[in-house]
Amino acid sequence: MRRWSAQAKARLIEATLKPGANVSAIAREAGVATSQFGTVRNSVREAGFVIG
């Protein structure tokens, strides 16, 4: 099981929130299931968190 640091998670989520970002490609490059990545991304957006 892979463990991600908080900084690594934030960088990945931040990359997906950029206009025109391809979530599938970012998830694939990170070795994460697209559905799992999308769920986390949506939760972050709905909570109103600002990363960066």
PyMOL Python script that loads the backbone (N, CA, C, O; Angstrom):
from pymol import cmd

cmd.read_pdbstr("""\
ATOM      1  N   MET A   1       0.842  -1.173   0.000  1.00  0.00           N
ATOM      2  CA  MET A   1       0.000   0.000   0.000  1.00  0.00           C
ATOM      3  C   MET A   1       0.891   1.240   0.000  1.00  0.00           C
ATOM      4  O   MET A   1       1.813   1.350   0.808  1.00  0.00           O
ATOM      5  N   ARG A   2       0.615   2.156  -0.893  1.00  0.00           N
ATOM      6  CA  ARG A   2       1.411   3.374  -1.005  1.00  0.00           C
ATOM      7  C   ARG A   2       0.929   4.400   0.001  1.00  0.00           C
ATOM      8  O   ARG A   2      -0.271   4.573   0.210  1.00  0.00           O
ATOM      9  N   ARG A   3       1.885   5.079   0.622  1.00  0.00           N
ATOM     10  CA  ARG A   3       1.572   6.164   1.553  1.00  0.00           C
ATOM     11  C   ARG A   3       2.023   7.476   0.920  1.00  0.00           C
ATOM     12  O   ARG A   3       3.124   7.567   0.377  1.00  0.00           O
ATOM     13  N   TRP A   4       1.175   8.476   0.991  1.00  0.00           N
ATOM     14  CA  TRP A   4       1.468   9.779   0.408  1.00  0.00           C
ATOM     15  C   TRP A   4       1.614  10.803   1.519  1.00  0.00           C
ATOM     16  O   TRP A   4       0.835  10.800   2.472  1.00  0.00           O
ATOM     17  N   SER A   5       2.607  11.681   1.407  1.00  0.00           N
ATOM     18  CA  SER A   5       2.742  12.777   2.361  1.00  0.00           C
ATOM     19  C   SER A   5       1.645  13.802   2.072  1.00  0.00           C
ATOM     20  O   SER A   5       1.071  13.816   0.983  1.00  0.00           O
ATOM     21  N   ALA A   6       1.363  14.647   3.043  1.00  0.00           N
ATOM     22  CA  ALA A   6       0.353  15.684   2.845  1.00  0.00           C
ATOM     23  C   ALA A   6       0.758  16.608   1.706  1.00  0.00           C
ATOM     24  O   ALA A   6      -0.093  17.055   0.936  1.00  0.00           O
ATOM     25  N   GLN A   7       2.061  16.899   1.593  1.00  0.00           N
ATOM     26  CA  GLN A   7       2.535  17.772   0.520  1.00  0.00           C
ATOM     27  C   GLN A   7       2.342  17.132  -0.845  1.00  0.00           C
ATOM     28  O   GLN A   7       1.959  17.811  -1.798  1.00  0.00           O
ATOM     29  N   ALA A   8       2.601  15.844  -0.949  1.00  0.00           N
ATOM     30  CA  ALA A   8       2.431  15.148  -2.228  1.00  0.00           C
ATOM     31  C   ALA A   8       0.959  15.135  -2.633  1.00  0.00           C
ATOM     32  O   ALA A   8       0.631  15.356  -3.799  1.00  0.00           O
ATOM     33  N   LYS A   9       0.081  14.879  -1.679  1.00  0.00           N
ATOM     34  CA  LYS A   9      -1.353  14.894  -1.970  1.00  0.00           C
ATOM     35  C   LYS A   9      -1.789  16.279  -2.439  1.00  0.00           C
ATOM     36  O   LYS A   9      -2.533  16.411  -3.410  1.00  0.00           O
ATOM     37  N   ALA A  10      -1.319  17.301  -1.740  1.00  0.00           N
ATOM     38  CA  ALA A  10      -1.693  18.673  -2.090  1.00  0.00           C
ATOM     39  C   ALA A  10      -1.219  19.024  -3.495  1.00  0.00           C
ATOM     40  O   ALA A  10      -1.950  19.667  -4.247  1.00  0.00           O
ATOM     41  N   ARG A  11       0.000  18.610  -3.863  1.00  0.00           N
ATOM     42  CA  ARG A  11       0.521  18.897  -5.199  1.00  0.00           C
ATOM     43  C   ARG A  11      -0.329  18.220  -6.273  1.00  0.00           C
ATOM     44  O   ARG A  11      -0.623  18.824  -7.305  1.00  0.00           O
ATOM     45  N   LEU A  12      -0.721  16.982  -6.035  1.00  0.00           N
ATOM     46  CA  LEU A  12      -1.532  16.266  -7.018  1.00  0.00           C
ATOM     47  C   LEU A  12      -2.914  16.901  -7.160  1.00  0.00           C
ATOM     48  O   LEU A  12      -3.399  17.101  -8.274  1.00  0.00           O
ATOM     49  N   ILE A  13      -3.540  17.215  -6.038  1.00  0.00           N
ATOM     50  CA  ILE A  13      -4.863  17.835  -6.095  1.00  0.00           C
ATOM     51  C   ILE A  13      -4.766  19.202  -6.751  1.00  0.00           C
ATOM     52  O   ILE A  13      -5.610  19.555  -7.575  1.00  0.00           O
ATOM     53  N   GLU A  14      -3.750  19.974  -6.396  1.00  0.00           N
ATOM     54  CA  GLU A  14      -3.563  21.294  -6.990  1.00  0.00           C
ATOM     55  C   GLU A  14      -3.427  21.190  -8.506  1.00  0.00           C
ATOM     56  O   GLU A  14      -3.979  22.009  -9.241  1.00  0.00           O
ATOM     57  N   ALA A  15      -2.698  20.191  -8.966  1.00  0.00           N
ATOM     58  CA  ALA A  15      -2.525  20.001 -10.413  1.00  0.00           C
ATOM     59  C   ALA A  15      -3.860  19.733 -11.094  1.00  0.00           C
ATOM     60  O   ALA A  15      -4.074  20.168 -12.225  1.00  0.00           O
ATOM     61  N   THR A  16      -4.762  19.021 -10.418  1.00  0.00           N
ATOM     62  CA  THR A  16      -6.054  18.699 -11.038  1.00  0.00           C
ATOM     63  C   THR A  16      -7.012  19.870 -11.034  1.00  0.00           C
ATOM     64  O   THR A  16      -7.969  19.881 -11.809  1.00  0.00           O
ATOM     65  N   LEU A  17      -6.782  20.856 -10.185  1.00  0.00           N
ATOM     66  CA  LEU A  17      -7.682  21.997 -10.084  1.00  0.00           C
ATOM     67  C   LEU A  17      -7.353  23.102 -11.084  1.00  0.00           C
ATOM     68  O   LEU A  17      -8.104  24.069 -11.205  1.00  0.00           O
ATOM     69  N   LYS A  18      -6.254  22.969 -11.791  1.00  0.00           N
ATOM     70  CA  LYS A  18      -5.886  23.974 -12.786  1.00  0.00           C
ATOM     71  C   LYS A  18      -6.820  23.879 -13.979  1.00  0.00           C
ATOM     72  O   LYS A  18      -7.225  22.783 -14.365  1.00  0.00           O
ATOM     73  N   PRO A  19      -7.170  25.026 -14.569  1.00  0.00           N
ATOM     74  CA  PRO A  19      -8.045  25.004 -15.749  1.00  0.00           C
ATOM     75  C   PRO A  19      -7.452  24.131 -16.855  1.00  0.00           C
ATOM     76  O   PRO A  19      -6.272  24.246 -17.186  1.00  0.00           O
ATOM     77  N   GLY A  20      -8.280  23.267 -17.413  1.00  0.00           N
ATOM     78  CA  GLY A  20      -7.856  22.400 -18.502  1.00  0.00           C
ATOM     79  C   GLY A  20      -7.088  21.167 -18.067  1.00  0.00           C
ATOM     80  O   GLY A  20      -6.605  20.411 -18.910  1.00  0.00           O
ATOM     81  N   ALA A  21      -6.965  20.949 -16.759  1.00  0.00           N
ATOM     82  CA  ALA A  21      -6.214  19.788 -16.265  1.00  0.00           C
ATOM     83  C   ALA A  21      -6.916  18.495 -16.674  1.00  0.00           C
ATOM     84  O   ALA A  21      -8.144  18.412 -16.663  1.00  0.00           O
ATOM     85  N   ASN A  22      -6.129  17.500 -17.030  1.00  0.00           N
ATOM     86  CA  ASN A  22      -6.651  16.190 -17.389  1.00  0.00           C
ATOM     87  C   ASN A  22      -6.489  15.281 -16.173  1.00  0.00           C
ATOM     88  O   ASN A  22      -5.415  14.725 -15.944  1.00  0.00           O
ATOM     89  N   VAL A  23      -7.560  15.134 -15.399  1.00  0.00           N
ATOM     90  CA  VAL A  23      -7.513  14.372 -14.155  1.00  0.00           C
ATOM     91  C   VAL A  23      -7.097  12.926 -14.408  1.00  0.00           C
ATOM     92  O   VAL A  23      -6.330  12.356 -13.632  1.00  0.00           O
ATOM     93  N   SER A  24      -7.595  12.336 -15.479  1.00  0.00           N
ATOM     94  CA  SER A  24      -7.252  10.950 -15.794  1.00  0.00           C
ATOM     95  C   SER A  24      -5.753  10.790 -16.010  1.00  0.00           C
ATOM     96  O   SER A  24      -5.149   9.841 -15.510  1.00  0.00           O
ATOM     97  N   ALA A  25      -5.158  11.709 -16.746  1.00  0.00           N
ATOM     98  CA  ALA A  25      -3.721  11.632 -17.024  1.00  0.00           C
ATOM     99  C   ALA A  25      -2.907  11.826 -15.749  1.00  0.00           C
ATOM    100  O   ALA A  25      -1.926  11.118 -15.522  1.00  0.00           O
ATOM    101  N   ILE A  26      -3.309  12.780 -14.920  1.00  0.00           N
ATOM    102  CA  ILE A  26      -2.589  13.039 -13.675  1.00  0.00           C
ATOM    103  C   ILE A  26      -2.688  11.831 -12.755  1.00  0.00           C
ATOM    104  O   ILE A  26      -1.694  11.427 -12.152  1.00  0.00           O
ATOM    105  N   ALA A  27      -3.874  11.252 -12.641  1.00  0.00           N
ATOM    106  CA  ALA A  27      -4.068  10.069 -11.803  1.00  0.00           C
ATOM    107  C   ALA A  27      -3.245   8.892 -12.319  1.00  0.00           C
ATOM    108  O   ALA A  27      -2.605   8.182 -11.543  1.00  0.00           O
ATOM    109  N   ARG A  28      -3.269   8.697 -13.622  1.00  0.00           N
ATOM    110  CA  ARG A  28      -2.511   7.597 -14.233  1.00  0.00           C
ATOM    111  C   ARG A  28      -1.017   7.757 -13.961  1.00  0.00           C
ATOM    112  O   ARG A  28      -0.348   6.787 -13.604  1.00  0.00           O
ATOM    113  N   GLU A  29      -0.491   8.966 -14.125  1.00  0.00           N
ATOM    114  CA  GLU A  29       0.931   9.217 -13.876  1.00  0.00           C
ATOM    115  C   GLU A  29       1.307   8.967 -12.419  1.00  0.00           C
ATOM    116  O   GLU A  29       2.422   8.537 -12.123  1.00  0.00           O
ATOM    117  N   ALA A  30       0.363   9.239 -11.508  1.00  0.00           N
ATOM    118  CA  ALA A  30       0.614   9.041 -10.087  1.00  0.00           C
ATOM    119  C   ALA A  30       0.363   7.600  -9.646  1.00  0.00           C
ATOM    120  O   ALA A  30       0.723   7.215  -8.533  1.00  0.00           O
ATOM    121  N   GLY A  31      -0.257   6.801 -10.525  1.00  0.00           N
ATOM    122  CA  GLY A  31      -0.556   5.420 -10.182  1.00  0.00           C
ATOM    123  C   GLY A  31      -1.766   5.280  -9.278  1.00  0.00           C
ATOM    124  O   GLY A  31      -1.852   4.350  -8.475  1.00  0.00           O
ATOM    125  N   VAL A  32      -2.705   6.217  -9.414  1.00  0.00           N
ATOM    126  CA  VAL A  32      -3.913   6.225  -8.590  1.00  0.00           C
ATOM    127  C   VAL A  32      -5.116   5.991  -9.492  1.00  0.00           C
ATOM    128  O   VAL A  32      -5.138   6.460 -10.630  1.00  0.00           O
ATOM    129  N   ALA A  33      -6.108   5.273  -8.997  1.00  0.00           N
ATOM    130  CA  ALA A  33      -7.329   5.058  -9.763  1.00  0.00           C
ATOM    131  C   ALA A  33      -8.022   6.395  -9.993  1.00  0.00           C
ATOM    132  O   ALA A  33      -8.161   7.198  -9.070  1.00  0.00           O
ATOM    133  N   THR A  34      -8.450   6.624 -11.216  1.00  0.00           N
ATOM    134  CA  THR A  34      -9.094   7.888 -11.562  1.00  0.00           C
ATOM    135  C   THR A  34     -10.310   8.158 -10.690  1.00  0.00           C
ATOM    136  O   THR A  34     -10.526   9.293 -10.265  1.00  0.00           O
ATOM    137  N   SER A  35     -11.105   7.135 -10.418  1.00  0.00           N
ATOM    138  CA  SER A  35     -12.304   7.323  -9.602  1.00  0.00           C
ATOM    139  C   SER A  35     -11.948   7.764  -8.184  1.00  0.00           C
ATOM    140  O   SER A  35     -12.619   8.624  -7.613  1.00  0.00           O
ATOM    141  N   GLN A  36     -10.909   7.186  -7.622  1.00  0.00           N
ATOM    142  CA  GLN A  36     -10.475   7.563  -6.281  1.00  0.00           C
ATOM    143  C   GLN A  36      -9.981   9.006  -6.267  1.00  0.00           C
ATOM    144  O   GLN A  36     -10.286   9.771  -5.352  1.00  0.00           O
ATOM    145  N   PHE A  37      -9.231   9.357  -7.270  1.00  0.00           N
ATOM    146  CA  PHE A  37      -8.680  10.694  -7.396  1.00  0.00           C
ATOM    147  C   PHE A  37      -9.802  11.713  -7.568  1.00  0.00           C
ATOM    148  O   PHE A  37      -9.774  12.785  -6.964  1.00  0.00           O
ATOM    149  N   GLY A  38     -10.769  11.380  -8.378  1.00  0.00           N
ATOM    150  CA  GLY A  38     -11.889  12.281  -8.615  1.00  0.00           C
ATOM    151  C   GLY A  38     -12.702  12.521  -7.365  1.00  0.00           C
ATOM    152  O   GLY A  38     -13.161  13.639  -7.130  1.00  0.00           O
ATOM    153  N   THR A  39     -12.889  11.494  -6.560  1.00  0.00           N
ATOM    154  CA  THR A  39     -13.643  11.623  -5.315  1.00  0.00           C
ATOM    155  C   THR A  39     -12.955  12.597  -4.371  1.00  0.00           C
ATOM    156  O   THR A  39     -13.602  13.465  -3.786  1.00  0.00           O
ATOM    157  N   VAL A  40     -11.650  12.453  -4.225  1.00  0.00           N
ATOM    158  CA  VAL A  40     -10.890  13.345  -3.348  1.00  0.00           C
ATOM    159  C   VAL A  40     -10.930  14.770  -3.895  1.00  0.00           C
ATOM    160  O   VAL A  40     -11.125  15.723  -3.141  1.00  0.00           O
ATOM    161  N   ARG A  41     -10.749  14.908  -5.182  1.00  0.00           N
ATOM    162  CA  ARG A  41     -10.758  16.232  -5.826  1.00  0.00           C
ATOM    163  C   ARG A  41     -12.095  16.932  -5.606  1.00  0.00           C
ATOM    164  O   ARG A  41     -12.131  18.116  -5.269  1.00  0.00           O
ATOM    165  N   ASN A  42     -13.175  16.213  -5.793  1.00  0.00           N
ATOM    166  CA  ASN A  42     -14.503  16.798  -5.604  1.00  0.00           C
ATOM    167  C   ASN A  42     -14.746  17.186  -4.144  1.00  0.00           C
ATOM    168  O   ASN A  42     -15.356  18.218  -3.866  1.00  0.00           O
ATOM    169  N   SER A  43     -14.270  16.363  -3.222  1.00  0.00           N
ATOM    170  CA  SER A  43     -14.426  16.668  -1.802  1.00  0.00           C
ATOM    171  C   SER A  43     -13.690  17.950  -1.442  1.00  0.00           C
ATOM    172  O   SER A  43     -14.200  18.775  -0.683  1.00  0.00           O
ATOM    173  N   VAL A  44     -12.497  18.114  -1.986  1.00  0.00           N
ATOM    174  CA  VAL A  44     -11.705  19.313  -1.720  1.00  0.00           C
ATOM    175  C   VAL A  44     -12.407  20.540  -2.266  1.00  0.00           C
ATOM    176  O   VAL A  44     -12.481  21.570  -1.596  1.00  0.00           O
ATOM    177  N   ARG A  45     -12.921  20.432  -3.480  1.00  0.00           N
ATOM    178  CA  ARG A  45     -13.617  21.564  -4.098  1.00  0.00           C
ATOM    179  C   ARG A  45     -14.886  21.923  -3.335  1.00  0.00           C
ATOM    180  O   ARG A  45     -15.155  23.101  -3.099  1.00  0.00           O
ATOM    181  N   GLU A  46     -15.666  20.920  -2.949  1.00  0.00           N
ATOM    182  CA  GLU A  46     -16.919  21.158  -2.233  1.00  0.00           C
ATOM    183  C   GLU A  46     -16.677  21.779  -0.857  1.00  0.00           C
ATOM    184  O   GLU A  46     -17.485  22.576  -0.379  1.00  0.00           O
ATOM    185  N   ALA A  47     -15.566  21.412  -0.228  1.00  0.00           N
ATOM    186  CA  ALA A  47     -15.243  21.941   1.093  1.00  0.00           C
ATOM    187  C   ALA A  47     -14.723  23.372   1.006  1.00  0.00           C
ATOM    188  O   ALA A  47     -14.635  24.065   2.020  1.00  0.00           O
ATOM    189  N   GLY A  48     -14.379  23.813  -0.199  1.00  0.00           N
ATOM    190  CA  GLY A  48     -13.908  25.180  -0.377  1.00  0.00           C
ATOM    191  C   GLY A  48     -12.454  25.399  -0.021  1.00  0.00           C
ATOM    192  O   GLY A  48     -12.028  26.538   0.170  1.00  0.00           O
ATOM    193  N   PHE A  49     -11.682  24.321   0.073  1.00  0.00           N
ATOM    194  CA  PHE A  49     -10.270  24.459   0.393  1.00  0.00           C
ATOM    195  C   PHE A  49      -9.513  25.107  -0.761  1.00  0.00           C
ATOM    196  O   PHE A  49      -9.786  24.853  -1.934  1.00  0.00           O
ATOM    197  N   VAL A  50      -8.564  25.942  -0.393  1.00  0.00           N
ATOM    198  CA  VAL A  50      -7.682  26.557  -1.386  1.00  0.00           C
ATOM    199  C   VAL A  50      -6.297  26.006  -1.125  1.00  0.00           C
ATOM    200  O   VAL A  50      -5.772  26.104  -0.015  1.00  0.00           O
ATOM    201  N   ILE A  51      -5.718  25.433  -2.147  1.00  0.00           N
ATOM    202  CA  ILE A  51      -4.386  24.840  -2.034  1.00  0.00           C
ATOM    203  C   ILE A  51      -3.420  25.717  -2.813  1.00  0.00           C
ATOM    204  O   ILE A  51      -3.702  26.130  -3.938  1.00  0.00           O
ATOM    205  N   GLY A  52      -2.290  25.993  -2.207  1.00  0.00           N
ATOM    206  CA  GLY A  52      -1.268  26.735  -2.931  1.00  0.00           C
ATOM    207  C   GLY A  52      -0.652  27.834  -2.148  1.00  0.00           C
ATOM    208  O   GLY A  52       0.226  28.534  -2.652  1.00  0.00           O
TER     209      GLY A  52
END
""", "prot")
cmd.dss("prot")
cmd.show_as("cartoon", "prot")
cmd.util.cbc("prot")
cmd.orient("prot")
